[in-house]
Amino acid sequence: MSEPMIIIEPCAGLGNRLLGLGSAYAVAEKLNRRLVVMWKREVGCNISFSELFDLPFEVVEISENGFKNEPVAQLLGNHAKKKWRKMADRFLECDDVEQIKETEGYEGLFHLIEQTPVIYLKAFGPICEVGAESYSFLKPGKNIEEKGDYLFRELTGNCVGVHVRRTDHTDAIANSPLALFAERMKKNWKRIKKHVFLWQQMTKRYAGN
């Protein structure tokens, strides 16, 4: 008999993945289940899990960048997905998860997970209610800490962070260049002396080759 476990494949961008990851961790802790994370590198979040976090559960790294770009990694990733899905008593696509949430709520989804010894879920959002405790396990990887150290030292209680997220929206980029955001921020900086404005340009979406 297989060990009871939750296999989660968080999808879409980093924010969506953290919702799926944090909620899966919370459910696994509540049910005392082993948690396995299938982390895929693709255009929406093309970065290795180990480059982002140092976390206390098993992570299987896979690639979905295509045979043309990463033939060996793609082949190994396909093999890994088949292996773990074959182990599951039930497999749910993102749409299946969302449908259950819509019709039965988080309680219905939790009950299904509880009744399924080994379940594999793909999700682009949370699978239960999430709070601060859902992310208590999150620990940035050494690489992230080193890169962010210069910025973290500047953060104070009067800091306002601005994340201009429109890197894949060509119309928005054409009509609202980064220079416009910087100009507006400078105006507010002068108007509200006690606040500090920080901005980060995303030249690529999260990461990429």
Contacts in CASP RR format, 6 or more apart in sequence:
PFRMAT RR
TARGET T0000
AUTHOR 0000-0000-0000
METHOD contacts of the structure
MODEL  1
MSEPMIIIEPCAGLGNRLLGLGSAYAVAEKLNRRLVVMWKREVGCNISFS
ELFDLPFEVVEISENGFKNEPVAQLLGNHAKKKWRKMADRFLECDDVEQI
KETEGYEGLFHLIEQTPVIYLKAFGPICEVGAESYSFLKPGKNIEEKGDY
LFRELTGNCVGVHVRRTDHTDAIANSPLALFAERMKKNWKRIKKHVFLWQ
QMTKRYAGN
1 117 0 8 1.000
2 87 0 8 1.000
2 89 0 8 1.000
2 117 0 8 1.000
2 118 0 8 1.000
3 34 0 8 1.000
3 118 0 8 1.000
4 31 0 8 1.000
4 33 0 8 1.000
4 34 0 8 1.000
4 117 0 8 1.000
4 118 0 8 1.000
5 28 0 8 1.000
5 33 0 8 1.000
5 34 0 8 1.000
5 35 0 8 1.000
5 36 0 8 1.000
5 117 0 8 1.000
5 118 0 8 1.000
5 119 0 8 1.000
6 24 0 8 1.000
6 27 0 8 1.000
6 28 0 8 1.000
6 31 0 8 1.000
6 33 0 8 1.000
6 34 0 8 1.000
6 35 0 8 1.000
6 36 0 8 1.000
6 113 0 8 1.000
6 119 0 8 1.000
6 121 0 8 1.000
7 36 0 8 1.000
7 37 0 8 1.000
7 38 0 8 1.000
7 84 0 8 1.000
7 87 0 8 1.000
7 88 0 8 1.000
7 118 0 8 1.000
7 119 0 8 1.000
7 120 0 8 1.000
7 121 0 8 1.000
8 20 0 8 1.000
8 21 0 8 1.000
8 24 0 8 1.000
8 35 0 8 1.000
8 36 0 8 1.000
8 37 0 8 1.000
8 38 0 8 1.000
8 120 0 8 1.000
8 121 0 8 1.000
8 123 0 8 1.000
8 127 0 8 1.000
9 37 0 8 1.000
9 38 0 8 1.000
9 40 0 8 1.000
9 81 0 8 1.000
9 120 0 8 1.000
9 121 0 8 1.000
9 122 0 8 1.000
9 123 0 8 1.000
10 16 0 8 1.000
10 17 0 8 1.000
10 18 0 8 1.000
10 19 0 8 1.000
10 20 0 8 1.000
10 21 0 8 1.000
10 24 0 8 1.000
10 37 0 8 1.000
10 39 0 8 1.000
10 123 0 8 1.000
10 124 0 8 1.000
10 125 0 8 1.000
11 17 0 8 1.000
11 40 0 8 1.000
11 94 0 8 1.000
11 122 0 8 1.000
11 123 0 8 1.000
11 124 0 8 1.000
12 44 0 8 1.000
12 45 0 8 1.000
12 124 0 8 1.000
12 125 0 8 1.000
13 44 0 8 1.000
13 45 0 8 1.000
13 124 0 8 1.000
13 205 0 8 1.000
13 206 0 8 1.000
14 45 0 8 1.000
14 52 0 8 1.000
14 206 0 8 1.000
16 124 0 8 1.000
16 125 0 8 1.000
17 45 0 8 1.000
17 124 0 8 1.000
18 135 0 8 1.000
18 138 0 8 1.000
19 124 0 8 1.000
19 125 0 8 1.000
19 126 0 8 1.000
19 130 0 8 1.000
20 123 0 8 1.000
20 124 0 8 1.000
20 125 0 8 1.000
20 126 0 8 1.000
20 127 0 8 1.000
21 37 0 8 1.000
22 126 0 8 1.000
22 130 0 8 1.000
22 134 0 8 1.000
22 135 0 8 1.000
22 137 0 8 1.000
22 138 0 8 1.000
23 123 0 8 1.000
23 125 0 8 1.000
23 126 0 8 1.000
23 127 0 8 1.000
23 128 0 8 1.000
23 129 0 8 1.000
23 130 0 8 1.000
23 134 0 8 1.000
24 35 0 8 1.000
24 37 0 8 1.000
24 121 0 8 1.000
24 123 0 8 1.000
24 127 0 8 1.000
25 35 0 8 1.000
25 57 0 8 1.000
25 134 0 8 1.000
25 137 0 8 1.000
26 128 0 8 1.000
26 130 0 8 1.000
26 133 0 8 1.000
26 134 0 8 1.000
27 33 0 8 1.000
27 110 0 8 1.000
27 113 0 8 1.000
27 127 0 8 1.000
27 128 0 8 1.000
28 34 0 8 1.000
28 35 0 8 1.000
28 57 0 8 1.000
31 113 0 8 1.000
31 114 0 8 1.000
34 57 0 8 1.000
34 58 0 8 1.000
35 57 0 8 1.000
35 58 0 8 1.000
36 57 0 8 1.000
36 58 0 8 1.000
36 59 0 8 1.000
36 60 0 8 1.000
36 84 0 8 1.000
37 49 0 8 1.000
37 57 0 8 1.000
37 58 0 8 1.000
37 59 0 8 1.000
37 60 0 8 1.000
38 60 0 8 1.000
38 62 0 8 1.000
38 80 0 8 1.000
38 81 0 8 1.000
38 84 0 8 1.000
39 48 0 8 1.000
39 49 0 8 1.000
39 59 0 8 1.000
39 60 0 8 1.000
39 61 0 8 1.000
39 62 0 8 1.000
40 61 0 8 1.000
40 62 0 8 1.000
40 63 0 8 1.000
40 64 0 8 1.000
40 77 0 8 1.000
41 47 0 8 1.000
41 48 0 8 1.000
41 61 0 8 1.000
41 62 0 8 1.000
41 63 0 8 1.000
41 64 0 8 1.000
41 65 0 8 1.000
41 73 0 8 1.000
42 63 0 8 1.000
42 64 0 8 1.000
42 65 0 8 1.000
43 65 0 8 1.000
43 205 0 8 1.000
44 205 0 8 1.000
44 206 0 8 1.000
45 205 0 8 1.000
45 206 0 8 1.000
45 207 0 8 1.000
46 65 0 8 1.000
46 205 0 8 1.000
46 206 0 8 1.000
46 207 0 8 1.000
46 208 0 8 1.000
46 209 0 8 1.000
47 206 0 8 1.000
47 207 0 8 1.000
47 208 0 8 1.000
48 61 0 8 1.000
49 59 0 8 1.000
49 61 0 8 1.000
50 59 0 8 1.000
50 61 0 8 1.000
50 141 0 8 1.000
51 141 0 8 1.000
51 143 0 8 1.000
51 144 0 8 1.000
51 207 0 8 1.000
52 140 0 8 1.000
52 141 0 8 1.000
52 144 0 8 1.000
53 138 0 8 1.000
53 139 0 8 1.000
53 140 0 8 1.000
53 141 0 8 1.000
53 144 0 8 1.000
54 139 0 8 1.000
54 140 0 8 1.000
54 141 0 8 1.000
54 142 0 8 1.000
55 137 0 8 1.000
55 138 0 8 1.000
55 139 0 8 1.000
56 137 0 8 1.000
57 137 0 8 1.000
60 80 0 8 1.000
60 84 0 8 1.000
62 73 0 8 1.000
62 76 0 8 1.000
62 77 0 8 1.000
62 78 0 8 1.000
62 80 0 8 1.000
62 81 0 8 1.000
63 70 0 8 1.000
63 73 0 8 1.000
63 74 0 8 1.000
63 76 0 8 1.000
63 77 0 8 1.000
64 74 0 8 1.000
64 77 0 8 1.000
65 73 0 8 1.000
65 74 0 8 1.000
65 209 0 8 1.000
66 74 0 8 1.000
67 74 0 8 1.000
67 75 0 8 1.000
69 209 0 8 1.000
84 120 0 8 1.000
85 91 0 8 1.000
85 120 0 8 1.000
87 118 0 8 1.000
87 120 0 8 1.000
88 118 0 8 1.000
88 119 0 8 1.000
88 120 0 8 1.000
89 116 0 8 1.000
89 117 0 8 1.000
89 118 0 8 1.000
89 119 0 8 1.000
90 112 0 8 1.000
90 116 0 8 1.000
90 118 0 8 1.000
90 119 0 8 1.000
90 120 0 8 1.000
91 119 0 8 1.000
91 120 0 8 1.000
91 121 0 8 1.000
92 100 0 8 1.000
92 119 0 8 1.000
92 120 0 8 1.000
92 121 0 8 1.000
92 122 0 8 1.000
93 122 0 8 1.000
94 122 0 8 1.000
94 123 0 8 1.000
94 124 0 8 1.000
97 109 0 8 1.000
97 121 0 8 1.000
97 122 0 8 1.000
97 123 0 8 1.000
97 127 0 8 1.000
100 108 0 8 1.000
100 109 0 8 1.000
100 112 0 8 1.000
101 109 0 8 1.000
101 127 0 8 1.000
104 111 0 8 1.000
106 126 0 8 1.000
106 127 0 8 1.000
106 128 0 8 1.000
106 129 0 8 1.000
109 127 0 8 1.000
109 128 0 8 1.000
110 127 0 8 1.000
110 128 0 8 1.000
112 119 0 8 1.000
113 119 0 8 1.000
113 121 0 8 1.000
113 127 0 8 1.000
121 127 0 8 1.000
151 198 0 8 1.000
154 196 0 8 1.000
154 198 0 8 1.000
155 198 0 8 1.000
156 196 0 8 1.000
158 194 0 8 1.000
158 195 0 8 1.000
158 196 0 8 1.000
159 195 0 8 1.000
159 196 0 8 1.000
159 198 0 8 1.000
160 195 0 8 1.000
160 196 0 8 1.000
160 197 0 8 1.000
160 198 0 8 1.000
161 197 0 8 1.000
161 198 0 8 1.000
161 199 0 8 1.000
162 181 0 8 1.000
162 185 0 8 1.000
162 197 0 8 1.000
162 198 0 8 1.000
162 199 0 8 1.000
162 200 0 8 1.000
163 200 0 8 1.000
164 178 0 8 1.000
164 181 0 8 1.000
164 199 0 8 1.000
164 201 0 8 1.000
164 202 0 8 1.000
165 202 0 8 1.000
166 172 0 8 1.000
166 173 0 8 1.000
166 176 0 8 1.000
167 173 0 8 1.000
167 202 0 8 1.000
167 204 0 8 1.000
167 205 0 8 1.000
168 205 0 8 1.000
178 201 0 8 1.000
181 199 0 8 1.000
182 199 0 8 1.000
185 197 0 8 1.000
185 199 0 8 1.000
186 197 0 8 1.000
188 195 0 8 1.000
188 197 0 8 1.000
189 195 0 8 1.000
189 196 0 8 1.000
189 197 0 8 1.000
END
